[in-house]
Amino acid sequence: MELEKKDAIFLALILVIGLSAGVIGAALSAQILIKPGPEGPQGEQGPAGPQGEQGPQGVEGSQGIPGVNGTDSILQILQNRNGTQVAISNYTEMQWHNFSNLDSSMEMAINVQQDSKIFAQFSGTNTLQPPASIWIRIVVDNNYNSSRYVCSLGSTARGAHTNTGHIEVLTDPLNAGTHIISVQFWIEDGPLNILLLDRTLTVIEVAS
């Protein structure tokens, strides 16, 4: 009877040990089996979300510099230049003479539109021996006169002197057609002592 009890206890121990070993083995096997595999490829990007609200408007900047007046436009430009030396010893003092008498390039004709203006400018270089004095001006249609520039040497000056002058004139609106622009000179003193050098006449039609 005692042997049967012992055998029963022994069998129970064996069953308990067996069950425990099975549980431990299953746990170890599960850890081995659930080890994660390699990472899969990245999935496609999802659709973009809705656009966010617009931010607040920035502060207005300072006002820029005003542009040039665009009401006037240049329609045509004419220019004559002459670098030959010209003596004026044969011309009378104290009266106006046309440059075109000794240099035809210093008189120009221009055909303009109705109400156009003419802007003309002259630049010249002169050599004077004392005493000598010459005035130069621009004339448009014998009506509009520019201011004059004066090159002059008194009797006390010594040696030759070379001077440069520049003058301009702008007319009022003109009738359509041809207009004549001339350069004139006035000898105040010493025509024998004056030599005209480089000179340039520029004429511009301006529409307003």
C-alpha positions in Angstrom: 0.0 0.0 0.0 2.8 2.3 0.8 4.5 1.5 -2.4 1.5 2.4 -4.4 1.3 5.8 -2.7 5.0 6.4 -3.4 4.6 5.4 -6.9 1.6 7.8 -7.3 3.6 10.7 -5.8 6.5 9.9 -8.1 4.3 9.8 -11.1 2.8 13.2 -10.1 6.2 14.7 -9.8 7.1 13.4 -13.2 4.0 14.9 -14.7 4.6 18.3 -13.0 8.2 18.3 -14.2 7.1 17.3 -17.7 4.5 20.0 -17.8 6.9 22.7 -16.6 9.5 21.7 -19.2 6.9 21.9 -21.9 5.8 25.4 -20.8 9.4 26.5 -20.7 10.2 25.0 -24.1 7.1 26.5 -25.7 8.1 29.9 -24.3 11.6 29.6 -25.7 10.3 28.4 -29.0 7.9 31.3 -29.2 10.7 33.8 -28.6 12.7 32.2 -31.4 9.7 32.1 -33.7 8.5 35.7 -33.2 11.9 37.3 -34.0 11.1 40.2 -36.4 12.0 39.8 -40.1 13.7 42.4 -42.3 12.0 45.8 -42.8 9.7 45.9 -45.8 9.8 48.6 -48.6 8.4 52.0 -47.8 4.8 52.6 -48.7 3.6 55.2 -51.2 3.3 58.8 -50.0 -0.2 59.8 -49.0 -2.2 62.6 -50.5 -1.2 66.2 -49.6 -3.2 67.8 -46.9 -5.4 70.9 -47.3 -3.6 74.3 -47.7 -3.2 76.3 -44.6 -4.7 79.8 -44.1 -3.0 82.8 -45.6 -0.8 84.7 -43.2 -1.4 88.4 -42.4 -0.4 91.1 -45.0 2.9 92.8 -44.5 3.5 96.4 -43.8 3.3 98.7 -46.9 6.7 100.0 -48.0 7.6 103.6 -48.5 6.7 105.4 -51.8 9.4 105.1 -54.6 11.1 108.0 -56.4 8.8 109.5 -59.1 9.6 108.6 -62.7 10.6 111.0 -65.4 7.9 113.0 -67.2 6.9 110.9 -70.1 4.9 113.6 -71.9 7.7 114.7 -74.3 9.3 112.5 -76.9 12.2 113.0 -79.4 11.1 112.5 -83.0 14.3 113.1 -84.8 17.9 114.3 -84.2 20.1 116.0 -86.8 23.8 116.9 -86.3 26.5 118.6 -88.4 30.1 118.9 -87.3 33.1 120.6 -88.9 36.7 120.7 -87.7 38.3 122.9 -90.4 39.9 126.2 -89.3 38.3 129.3 -90.7 39.6 132.9 -90.5 37.0 135.8 -90.4 39.3 138.7 -91.2 37.0 139.7 -94.2 33.9 140.2 -92.1 32.7 143.6 -90.8 32.7 144.3 -87.1 29.6 145.2 -85.1 27.0 143.2 -87.1 25.6 139.7 -87.2 26.9 137.3 -89.9 25.6 133.9 -90.8 28.1 131.1 -90.2 26.7 129.5 -93.4 28.6 132.2 -95.4 31.8 130.4 -94.5 30.6 127.0 -93.5 27.3 125.7 -95.0 27.1 122.9 -92.4 26.2 125.5 -89.7 22.7 126.0 -91.2 20.2 123.2 -91.1 16.6 122.7 -92.4 14.3 120.3 -90.5 10.7 119.3 -91.3 8.6 119.0 -88.1 5.0 117.9 -87.2 2.3 120.3 -86.1 3.0 121.7 -82.6 6.5 120.1 -82.3 9.3 122.2 -80.7 12.8 122.5 -81.9 15.7 122.2 -79.5 19.0 123.3 -81.0 22.5 123.5 -79.5 25.8 124.7 -80.7 29.4 124.1 -79.4 32.4 125.8 -80.8 36.1 126.4 -80.2 37.9 129.6 -81.1 41.5 130.9 -81.0 42.0 134.6 -80.3 44.9 136.9 -80.3 44.5 140.1 -78.3 42.7 142.3 -78.7 39.7 140.3 -80.0 36.1 139.6 -79.1 33.4 137.4 -80.8 29.8 136.6 -80.0 27.9 133.6 -81.2 24.2 132.7 -81.1 21.5 130.3 -82.7 18.6 131.6 -84.7 15.5 129.6 -85.7 13.4 131.0 -88.6 15.0 134.5 -87.8 12.5 134.5 -85.0 13.8 132.6 -82.0 17.2 133.6 -80.8 19.3 131.8 -78.2 21.4 133.6 -75.6 24.9 134.2 -76.9 28.3 133.1 -75.7 31.2 135.6 -75.8 34.9 134.9 -76.3 37.0 137.9 -75.6 40.6 139.0 -75.0 41.6 142.5 -73.9 44.5 144.5 -75.3 46.6 143.7 -72.1 46.4 140.0 -72.6 49.5 138.2 -74.0 49.6 135.4 -76.5 46.9 133.3 -78.2 44.1 131.8 -76.2 41.7 129.0 -77.1 38.2 129.2 -75.7 35.2 126.9 -76.0 31.5 127.9 -75.8 28.1 126.2 -75.8 24.6 127.6 -76.3 21.1 126.2 -76.6 17.6 127.3 -77.6 14.1 125.8 -77.3 11.3 127.1 -79.4 7.6 127.3 -78.7 5.3 124.8 -80.5 5.7 125.3 -84.2 3.5 124.9 -87.3 4.1 121.8 -89.4 6.6 122.2 -92.2 10.3 123.1 -92.8 12.1 125.4 -90.3 15.6 126.8 -90.7 18.2 126.8 -87.9 21.3 129.0 -88.3 24.3 129.9 -86.3 25.4 133.6 -86.4 28.5 135.4 -85.1 29.2 139.1 -84.2 32.7 140.5 -84.3 33.1 143.1 -81.6 36.8 143.6 -82.0 39.9 142.3 -83.9 38.6 140.2 -86.9 42.2 139.7 -88.0 42.9 138.0 -84.6 40.1 135.4 -84.6 40.3 131.8 -85.8 37.3 129.5 -85.7 38.1 125.9 -85.0 35.8 122.9 -84.2 32.1 123.5 -84.3 29.0 121.3 -83.9 25.3 122.1 -84.5 22.7 119.7 -83.2 18.9 120.0 -83.9 16.2 118.0 -82.2 12.5 117.8 -82.9 10.5 117.4 -79.7 6.8 116.4 -79.6 4.9 117.3 -76.5 
